[in-house]
């Protein structure tokens, strides 16, 4: 029923080998945003209001908060991309799709 197709299996190997790199990059992005928010919060506690450094810190915290609120969506998109990549890599190896 299923044909062995080494070219299709190579695509599966390529997608699977990219998964750890994608996961590590996503985790690093999440950690950097978390630590960045913590560090900026510590800096803003020592600054006085209505000065340039306080304003920069406040806007940076707001930006990190906005970007951080999109992290679940970013993780979902990464998961969908990996699943679709695996499907496109597996389909030729089982005789479906482009040969």
ABEGO torsion letter per residue (X at the ends): XBBBBAAAAAAAAAAAAAAAAAAAAAAAAAAAAAAAAAAAAAAAAABBBGBAAAAAAAAAAAAAAAAAAAAAAAAAAAAAAAAAAAAAAAAAAAGBEBX
